[in-house]
Amino acid sequence: STPDFAAAARGKNLYFVRRRPSCSIWRTSNGYEVEFVIDDGHTLLPIQGKTTTQPSTSDLASMNVFLDEYADRATVGVLLYAGAQPFWIAKNVLAAPWWMVL
């Protein structure tokens, strides 16, 4: 088993992952979409990609809908973008350069 250090860092109780995380796409009939949703059985991590070098809060429409709908399992999201530095674009969404995480 592998410890979930991200959960501990967010002030959650530390637990151990008992299965391999899955990855899926999330879409709604209204056109909202999150490209990657990582599910470890407890927590959901939504990840979106944008080609811009300067993301703005207007890029978070789908992410915000997802985080609202799954608030019990998804407390943070990640927006991958084509810039140089990671920063918190919203209180619960980290904007990170794609090349830093791939």
N, C-alpha and C positions, 0 to 999 in steps of 0.2 A: 504494500500500500504506500501511496505517496501523500505526504501532508499537503493540505491546501493552504499555502502560506498567504495567498491573496485574501482569503477570508479572515485569517488572523490579523492581517494588516488593516483590514477595515473594521476591526474591533469586534469581529464575530467570534464565536466559539470555534476552536480548531477541531477539525474532524478529518478523517481519512477517506480518501476516494476509494470506493470498493469496486468500481468498474471503469473501463476506459471511457473517457468523455466522448460524446457524439457531437457532430457538427451538422447543422441544417440551415436552410434558408427560411425566412418568415415573410409571408406576403398576406395582405388583406385584400378584400374585394374593392376597397376604396383606393387602392394603388400604393399603399404604404409598403415598404420593403426594407428588411435588414438582411444584408448579404450572408452573414455568418452568425449563427447562434450556437455557442458552445454550451453543452448541457452535461454537467458532471453527475447528474442525479439529484443534486440539491440546489445548485445555483445555476442561473442562466447568465451568460456573458454575451451581449449583443455587440457585434463588430460591423462597422460600415466602412466603406472605402470611398474617398472622393479624390478626384484628380487635381483639385485646386491646391495652390500653394498658400492660400489665405482662407481657411475655412471660417465660416461665421455661424451664428446660432440659427440662421435660416437653413443651414445644411442638416439640422437636427430634427426635422419634422417627423420622419419615420422612427428615429431613435426614441424621441419623446413619447410617441404613441406606444411603442413597445414597452418602454420602462413603466409607463402608466398601467398598461394592461397586465404586466407581469411583476408588479411592484413587490409581491411576496417572495419572488425568487430572483429578481434582477435589480440590484441596487446601483450598479455602475455600468457604463458602456464605454466602448472605445471607437473613436473615429480616426481611421488611418488616412493620412493626407500626404501631399507631395512637398511638404515643407522641411524645415531644418530642426525645429525644437518642439519637444512635447510641452503641452500646457493644458490646463483645465479650461475647456471651452464653455462648460456649464458645471454646476456644482457636482454633478454625478456623471459627467462625460469627459474622458481624457482624449484630447486630440494628440496623436502621436505620428511622427513621420513613419511611413510604411517601411522604409529601409532599416529602421531601428528594431523592428519586431520580426522581420522576415529573414 
